[in-house]
Amino acid sequence: MSENRGVPPDVEAKLHQLEQLVVEAKAVPLSASIMLNRAEIDGLVADLRDALPDELTQARWVIQERDEILERAQADADRILEDARAERDRLVSEQEVARQAQAEADRLVAESREQARQMRLEAEDYVDAKLANFEVVLQKTLGAVERGRSKLRGGLDSDRLTDDLVETEEPFDADPDTEPS
Protein backbone atom coordinates (compact mmCIF):
# COMPACT_ATOMS: atom_id res chain seq x y z
CA MET A 1 0.00 0.00 0.00
CA SER A 2 1.22 3.55 -0.66
CA GLU A 3 2.31 5.72 2.23
CA ASN A 4 -0.15 8.34 3.44
CA ARG A 5 1.58 11.58 2.35
CA GLY A 6 -1.16 14.17 2.08
CA VAL A 7 -3.65 11.68 0.61
CA PRO A 8 -7.11 12.20 2.12
CA PRO A 9 -8.27 9.27 4.28
CA ASP A 10 -11.21 8.40 2.01
CA VAL A 11 -9.00 8.22 -1.11
CA GLU A 12 -6.34 6.30 0.81
CA ALA A 13 -8.95 3.83 2.07
CA LYS A 14 -10.36 3.26 -1.43
CA LEU A 15 -6.88 2.74 -2.85
CA HIS A 16 -6.19 0.24 -0.07
CA GLN A 17 -9.43 -1.61 -0.89
CA LEU A 18 -8.45 -1.70 -4.55
CA GLU A 19 -5.01 -3.07 -3.66
CA GLN A 20 -6.62 -5.70 -1.37
CA LEU A 21 -8.95 -6.82 -4.17
CA VAL A 22 -5.96 -7.35 -6.43
CA VAL A 23 -3.95 -9.14 -3.73
CA GLU A 24 -6.83 -11.41 -2.70
CA ALA A 25 -8.07 -12.13 -6.25
CA LYS A 26 -8.19 -15.73 -7.43
CA ALA A 27 -5.56 -16.74 -9.95
CA VAL A 28 -6.59 -17.88 -13.41
CA PRO A 29 -5.25 -21.41 -13.87
CA LEU A 30 -2.15 -21.72 -16.04
CA SER A 31 -1.64 -17.95 -16.32
CA ALA A 32 -0.35 -14.98 -14.40
CA SER A 33 -3.81 -13.39 -14.58
CA ILE A 34 -6.29 -12.94 -11.78
CA MET A 35 -10.08 -12.79 -11.67
CA LEU A 36 -11.68 -9.66 -10.24
CA ASN A 37 -15.28 -8.75 -9.66
CA ARG A 38 -16.07 -6.02 -12.17
CA ALA A 39 -18.80 -4.49 -9.97
CA GLU A 40 -16.41 -4.15 -7.02
CA ILE A 41 -13.72 -2.53 -9.18
CA ASP A 42 -16.25 -0.21 -10.85
CA GLY A 43 -17.60 0.77 -7.45
CA LEU A 44 -14.16 1.57 -6.06
CA VAL A 45 -13.20 3.60 -9.13
CA ALA A 46 -16.47 5.53 -8.86
CA ASP A 47 -15.79 6.18 -5.17
CA LEU A 48 -12.30 7.45 -6.05
CA ARG A 49 -13.76 9.76 -8.67
CA ASP A 50 -16.24 11.05 -6.08
CA ALA A 51 -13.39 11.70 -3.64
CA LEU A 52 -11.23 13.65 -6.10
CA PRO A 53 -13.61 16.61 -6.58
CA ASP A 54 -13.22 17.31 -2.85
CA GLU A 55 -9.51 17.79 -3.47
CA LEU A 56 -10.27 20.10 -6.36
CA THR A 57 -12.61 22.08 -4.11
CA GLN A 58 -9.82 22.38 -1.56
CA ALA A 59 -7.48 23.70 -4.23
CA ARG A 60 -10.07 26.28 -5.28
CA TRP A 61 -10.49 27.26 -1.64
CA VAL A 62 -6.73 27.72 -1.28
CA ILE A 63 -6.67 29.92 -4.37
CA GLN A 64 -9.63 31.93 -3.08
CA GLU A 65 -7.89 32.29 0.28
CA ARG A 66 -4.76 33.52 -1.50
CA ASP A 67 -6.81 36.09 -3.42
CA GLU A 68 -8.42 37.30 -0.20
CA ILE A 69 -5.01 37.64 1.47
CA LEU A 70 -3.74 39.60 -1.51
CA GLU A 71 -6.83 41.85 -1.42
CA ARG A 72 -6.34 42.50 2.30
CA ALA A 73 -2.67 43.24 1.70
CA GLN A 74 -3.57 45.66 -1.08
CA ALA A 75 -6.25 47.30 1.10
CA ASP A 76 -3.72 47.65 3.93
CA ALA A 77 -1.19 49.13 1.53
CA ASP A 78 -3.79 51.57 0.17
CA ARG A 79 -4.82 52.57 3.69
CA ILE A 80 -1.21 53.12 4.69
CA LEU A 81 -0.65 55.20 1.55
CA GLU A 82 -3.72 57.29 2.30
CA ASP A 83 -2.54 57.79 5.87
CA ALA A 84 0.90 58.81 4.64
CA ARG A 85 -0.56 61.29 2.15
CA ALA A 86 -2.89 62.76 4.75
CA GLU A 87 0.00 63.14 7.16
CA ARG A 88 2.10 64.75 4.45
CA ASP A 89 -0.66 67.22 3.53
CA ARG A 90 -1.15 68.19 7.17
CA LEU A 91 2.56 68.92 7.65
CA VAL A 92 3.03 70.97 4.48
CA SER A 93 2.42 74.28 6.31
CA GLU A 94 6.10 75.17 6.81
CA GLN A 95 9.03 74.45 4.57
CA GLU A 96 11.10 72.47 7.07
CA VAL A 97 8.09 70.67 8.41
CA ALA A 98 7.02 69.97 4.84
CA ARG A 99 10.42 68.51 4.03
CA GLN A 100 10.32 66.30 7.09
CA ALA A 101 6.79 65.25 6.28
CA GLN A 102 7.77 64.37 2.73
CA ALA A 103 10.65 62.26 3.99
CA GLU A 104 8.37 60.50 6.50
CA ALA A 105 5.68 59.96 3.87
CA ASP A 106 8.22 58.51 1.47
CA ARG A 107 9.47 56.23 4.22
CA LEU A 108 5.93 55.11 5.04
CA VAL A 109 5.15 54.52 1.39
CA ALA A 110 8.32 52.47 0.94
CA GLU A 111 7.61 50.60 4.16
CA SER A 112 4.00 49.90 3.17
CA ARG A 113 5.06 48.72 -0.27
CA GLU A 114 7.62 46.41 1.32
CA GLN A 115 5.01 45.11 3.76
CA ALA A 116 2.55 44.55 0.92
CA ARG A 117 5.26 42.82 -1.12
CA GLN A 118 6.18 40.60 1.83
CA MET A 119 2.54 39.71 2.47
CA ARG A 120 2.02 38.92 -1.21
CA LEU A 121 5.16 36.74 -1.30
CA GLU A 122 4.11 34.89 1.86
CA ALA A 123 0.62 34.35 0.49
CA GLU A 124 1.99 33.07 -2.81
CA ASP A 125 4.43 30.76 -1.00
CA TYR A 126 1.60 29.41 1.14
CA VAL A 127 -0.64 28.80 -1.86
CA ASP A 128 2.23 27.30 -3.86
CA ALA A 129 2.98 24.85 -1.04
CA LYS A 130 -0.68 23.84 -0.82
CA LEU A 131 -0.92 23.39 -4.58
CA ALA A 132 2.33 21.40 -4.67
CA ASN A 133 0.96 19.10 -1.96
CA PHE A 134 -2.26 18.74 -3.88
CA GLU A 135 -0.29 17.98 -7.06
CA VAL A 136 1.62 15.20 -5.27
CA VAL A 137 -1.66 13.70 -4.01
CA LEU A 138 -3.17 13.78 -7.49
CA GLN A 139 -0.04 12.30 -9.08
CA LYS A 140 -0.01 9.44 -6.60
CA THR A 141 -3.71 8.80 -7.10
CA LEU A 142 -3.36 8.90 -10.88
CA GLY A 143 -0.33 6.61 -10.66
CA ALA A 144 -2.26 4.11 -8.55
CA VAL A 145 -5.20 4.19 -10.95
CA GLU A 146 -2.88 3.81 -13.95
CA ARG A 147 -1.07 0.87 -12.33
CA GLY A 148 -4.43 -0.75 -11.61
CA ARG A 149 -5.60 -0.20 -15.15
CA SER A 150 -2.28 -1.45 -16.49
CA LYS A 151 -2.57 -4.60 -14.40
CA LEU A 152 -6.08 -5.11 -15.70
CA ARG A 153 -4.92 -4.61 -19.29
CA GLY A 154 -1.95 -6.90 -18.69
CA GLY A 155 -4.28 -9.59 -17.35
CA LEU A 156 -6.54 -9.33 -20.36
CA ASP A 157 -3.58 -9.51 -22.80
CA SER A 158 -2.09 -12.57 -21.10
CA ASP A 159 -5.51 -14.30 -21.15
CA ARG A 160 -5.70 -13.73 -24.89
CA LEU A 161 -2.18 -15.10 -25.39
CA THR A 162 -2.96 -18.19 -23.28
CA ASP A 163 -6.14 -18.84 -25.29
CA ASP A 164 -4.21 -18.46 -28.58
CA LEU A 165 -1.52 -20.90 -27.43
CA VAL A 166 -4.09 -23.50 -26.34
CA GLU A 167 -5.87 -23.29 -29.72
CA THR A 168 -2.67 -23.62 -31.80
CA GLU A 169 -0.86 -26.34 -29.84
CA GLU A 170 -1.53 -30.00 -30.46
CA PRO A 171 -1.76 -32.23 -27.41
CA PHE A 172 1.48 -33.88 -26.46
CA ASP A 173 1.28 -37.58 -25.75
CA ALA A 174 4.51 -38.97 -24.30
CA ASP A 175 3.32 -42.58 -24.26
CA PRO A 176 1.00 -43.49 -27.15
CA ASP A 177 -0.24 -46.63 -25.30
CA THR A 178 -1.70 -44.69 -22.35
CA GLU A 179 -5.02 -43.00 -22.48
CA PRO A 180 -5.38 -39.37 -21.37
CA SER A 181 -6.94 -38.94 -17.96
C-alpha positions, 0 to 999 in steps of 0.5 A: 500500500502507498504511504499516506503523504497528504492523501485524504483518508477516504481516497487512501482507504479506497486505494487500499481496498483496490489493492486488497482486491488485487492481492486477494483475487483468485488466480486464473489457472495456467496464467499470471492473470487474476479474476476480479469482480467487475462491480467491485472494481467499478464501485471503487473507481467511482468512489475514487472519482467522487473523492477527487472533486473534494480535493479540487474544491480544496485547491479552489479554496486555497486559491480563493484564500490567497486572493483574499489575502492579496486583497487584504494586503492591497487594502492595507497598503492603500490605507497606509498610503492614504494615511501617509498622504494625509499626514504629508498634507497636514505637515506641508504648512512650513518648509522644514516641516514639509520637508520632514513630512515628505521624507516621512511619507516617502518612508511610510510609502516604501515601508508599506510597499515592502510590507505589501510585497512581503505579504504577497510573497508569503501568500503566494508561497503558502498557496504554492505549497498547498498546490504542490501538496495537492499535485503530489496527491493527485499524481499518486492517485493517478499513478495508482489508478494507472497501475491498476488499469495497467494490471487489468490490461496486462491480465486481459492480454495474457488471457488472450495469449494463453487462449491463442496458445491453447488453440494452436498447440496440439496435445502432447502424448509422451506414451501413445499406449496410455489414455489421457486422464 
